[in-house]
Amino acid sequence: MNYGGGSYYDDNFGQWDDMDDPDVQDFYHRVQRESVVKTCEGCKQTVRLMPQYAYCDSCATKIERGYDL
C-alpha cells in the first residue's frame, strides 16, 4: 500500500524501504499479489498476509522482542 510521498507499508513486512530499487519493487508487487485476507493470530485483526504467515508485521516484531501476545 502506498501512502503517498513514496511511503510503502504492508501487513507482511511493515515499512518498505529502497523502493527505488527495481528488485525491491518486483518483490513488493509479488508479495502484494500473493497476499490473502486472513486474521492475524496475535492481534485478531483482519490483515493481508502471505498464505504461510500467521502474524502481521506488528505482532511478529513484538514476538521477536520477547512480548507475549
Secondary structure, 3 states (H helix, E strand, C coil): CECCCCCEEECCCEEECCCCCHHHHHHHHHHHHHCEEEECCCCCCEEEECCCCCCCHHHHHHHHCCCCC
